[in-house]
Amino acid sequence: MIEGSARRKTGLVRRGPALLLFGGILATALLFSACGRAPQDHRLQGVVLDTGYHLTLHGDLDVPRLEVAIESELVQQAARWTAFGQAMASWRRPGVLPGMSPPSPWPDVLGHAWLVDRLHQRLQGEGLDEFLVEVGGIRRGQGAWWVALPGEDRRLELDDEALASLVWRDAERRQRLSVVADSALEALSLAWRWQAETFPEHAVSWSHPALWVVTTPAGTDERMSGAMATRLGAQEEGADPASGAY
């Protein structure tokens, strides 16, 4: 899960209630002059695939029409993912593949990343050029958005990019690996691949912005790629124009 995302503006709506498929879409056109925000931000939220989703759209938009389009896309893609999961479950039944090991169940986070990319594609098709999509903590932005790294105050800018994080526990260690890539599925796949490297010293050479944090009772240690160090270093030098993070 990722805890918070951001843009040139600020604010991320809180999660909706846990419904079976998804909650109703809450769309609010916000006038944020008192908070220093632009007046054309629209935020939508609900529940899909047993997790929360949040959309932040920017511009002079036909919000009622977009509500219908997004809800239709959510229903369609959730049904596809559910059918895929059921098909995979049928392959795991004993005797279906004699002499072969059945495939492991697909993790929920894969469905979240897949849905982020599908929603991104749909919103582009609707003509939007500035928006941020988040499903289950995985984010992807169109345009430049400041996003908070999970579990900490640091943030970075996504510029037509996605951010995915893995969080897991190993004995007394809590580990978190965050990766930036062009799409949500690419970011997640890179995080899985690098997770197998067991906190490597050579993380600085990774090709994408990545941050690995390990927390133990004795303290916190981290590794990051050169690309991530550059981004976080730019923030520390005052390159971040945002007053908050999504």
N, C-alpha and C positions, 0 to 999 in steps of 0.2 A: 504494500500500500504506500501511496505517497500522501503526505500530510500537508496539503496546501499548494495552490498554484497562483501565478501572477501575471500581470500585464503592465502596459504603460499606465493603466489605471489601477484600481485596487479592489480587493474584496472577493471572497468566494462564498457562495451561499452554503449554508449548512445542509447536511444530508436530510433527505426526506425519510418518512417512516418506512420500516421494513415491510413491504408488501410482497405478495407471491411473485409477481412478474415485474411490474413497475408501477409506481404511484402516478397519479395524475400530474400533468406538467403544470408547473407554476411559472408563469411568464410575467415579468414585471418590468415595465419601462421605467427606469430610474432617472430622476433628475438629481444629480449629485453636486450641484453648485456649492452647497454648504460644506461639502467634504472635499472640494477641489477636484471633483471628477467630471468627465464630459457628460453631457446630457443624453447621449445616444447609446447608453449601455443597456442591454437587455439580458436578463438572467433566467434560465430555465433549469428546473431540477426535478428529480423523481427517482424511481428505483427500477432497475432492469437487471436481469440475470442475478438476482439476489444481492445486488449491491447498489450503491448510490451513483447517480450520474449528475453532472453539472455542466451546463453550457453557458458561456458568456459570449454574447454577440454584440458587435459594435457597428453602428451606422443607423441611417434612417430606414428602418425596415418595416415590412408588413408582418408584424409579429403574429397576429391570428393565423395567417396563411402558413407561416413557418411552424407554428405549433402543430398544425395538422400534418405537415410534411414530416416533421421530426417524429411525431407519435407513430405515423405510419411506418417510418423506417425502423423504429425501435421494435414494433410488433413483428415486422417481417424478419429482421435480423435475429431477434431473440428466438423466433420459431425455428429458423435455420440452425442456430447453434444448438438448440434443444434436440432437434432431429439428428444432428451430427453426433451429439453425445449418446443418444439412444442407439444409433447405429454402431458406435464404438463399443457400447456395452454388450451388444449382441455378439460381437466377435470375442468377447472375454468369457463367454459361456463354455463350460467344460465340453470337450469333444468337437468344438467347431473347427479347431485347427489341430488335429491330432499330431503329437510330437513337436509342437511349436509352443513357445511361451506367448501368452496373450499380451497385447499391448497394455501399458499402464493407462489408467484413466487420465484424460486430459485435464490439466489443472485449470481452476477457474480463472486465474490471471491471464491465461492465453485467450479465453473468451473476451475478457475485458479489453485486452490490447486489440484484438480483432475488431471489436465493436467500435473502439475509438477511431480506427482507420476507416471503417465503413461510414461512421457519422461525419468524419472529416470530408470524405469523398462526396457525401450527399449535400453537405452545406456548400461546398465548392460548386456543385451542380446547381444549387439554388442561387448562385451569383454572389455569395458572401465572400469578402476578401479580408475580413478581420474577425476572428473568433477563436475561442479556446474551448476544447472538448476535454472532459475528464470523466472516466468511468473506472470505478474501483481504485482510484488513486493514480491511474495512468493518465498522463496529459499529452495533448498534442495541440499546438497552436498554428494558426494561419496568420501571418504577420508577426510582429515583435511583442512578446509577452514576458513579463518578469514572473518567475515561479519560485516558490519556496522549496528548498531541499527538505526532504522529510526528516522530522525529528530535530531540526536545528534552525537557527536564525538566518543562516546564509541563504542566499538566493542567486539565481542566475537568469540570464535572458535566453528565451527560446525564440529563434527567428526562423519561422516555418519549420519547426522541429518538434520532436516528442521527447518526453522524459518518462522512463520506467524505472521502478525500484523493486528489488527483492529484499525481503526481511525474513531472517530465520534465526533459530537458536541452535547452538552447538555446545552441549554441556553448560558451563557457566557464561558462555559468550553469547552476546546478542550482535548479530551481524546485519549490515545494511549495505547493499550495492546499488548505486544509482547510475544510469547510463543515458546519454543523450544521443539520438540518431534522427534520421530523416522521417521515420515512421515509428508508430508504437510497436509494431511487430518486430521491426529491426532492433529497436532499443531493448526489447525483452529478450530476443534471441542472443544478443551480445551479452546481456547480463547473465543469462544461463551459461553461456560458454565460458565466460571469465570466472563465474562462481566455482567452476571445477578446478581453478588454478590455485585454490587454497591460499588466499592473501599473499599474492606474489610480490616480490621486491621490484620486479620489472614492470609494474603497473604504469609507470611513467611513460612507457613506450606504447601503451594502448592507442589505437587509432582514433578513438572517439572520446569526448568528455566523459569521464567516469570517476566516481568517488566510492571508495570502500571504507566503511567505518566499522570497527570492532569495539564493543564495549564489554568490559569485564569488571568484577569487583575492584580490581586494582586501578582501573582507569580506562581511558579511551585511546585507541591507536587508529591511524587511517593511512590509506594509500590513495593516490589520485594520479590520473594521467596528466601529461603535460598540457593537453587541451583543456582539461578541467581547471588546472592550476592557473592557466592564462585567464580564463573567464572569471574565476573567483578573485584573482589578483586585480583585474580591471575594476571589479565592484569595489574592492577595498580602496582603490584610488579615486573613487567618487564617480564612476561611470554610470551608476545606477540612478536614473531619473525618477524612479517610481517612489511613491510615498508609502507603498505597501505591496504585498505579494499575494497572488491568488493561490 
